[in-house]
Amino acid sequence: MDRTNLKSIKRNLFNFVKIISTVLIISAIGLELWNIYAVITNSNVPNSLNLIFWIERFAMTCHFIEAIIAAFYATSRKKMPIQYATYTFFVGTIGLLELFERENDY
C-alpha cells in the first residue's frame, strides 16, 4: 500500500470513530439526565442497566480527562482551548491524536 492510500484509510477510520463516539457520548449524557430525573422524581431505573451506567460513566470520565488535556495544550497548537476541549470531549482520543500529530501528517 502506498502512503496516500494509508492516509485515506486513516482519515475514513477517524471520521467513522468520531461519529460513533459523538453518538455514544450524547447517549451517555441522555442516560445520566434520565438517572438524575429518576432520582429527583423518586422513580426507579431498572437494575439491569447498572452495568451500562458504570460503562458510560467510565467513558465520560475518560473523555473529560482527555478534554482537560486538550484544553491545556490547545493554545500551544494555536487552537481555542474551550472549543478544542469540547471537540475532544465528544470525539475522544482522536481529538488528542489530531492535536498532537505533525502538521503534514493529516
Sequence and secondary structure as in RCSB ss.txt:
>XXXX:A:sequence
MDRTNLKSIKRNLFNFVKIISTVLIISAIGLELWNIYAVITNSNVPNSLNLIFWIERFAMTCHFIEAIIAAFYAT
SRKKMPIQYATYTFFVGTIGLLELFERENDY
>XXXX:A:secstr
  HHHHHHHHHHHHHHHHHHHHHHHHHHHHHHHHHHHHHHTT    GGGHHHHHHHHHHHHHHHHHHHHHHHHHG
GGT  HHHHHHHHHHHTHHHHHHHHS GGG 
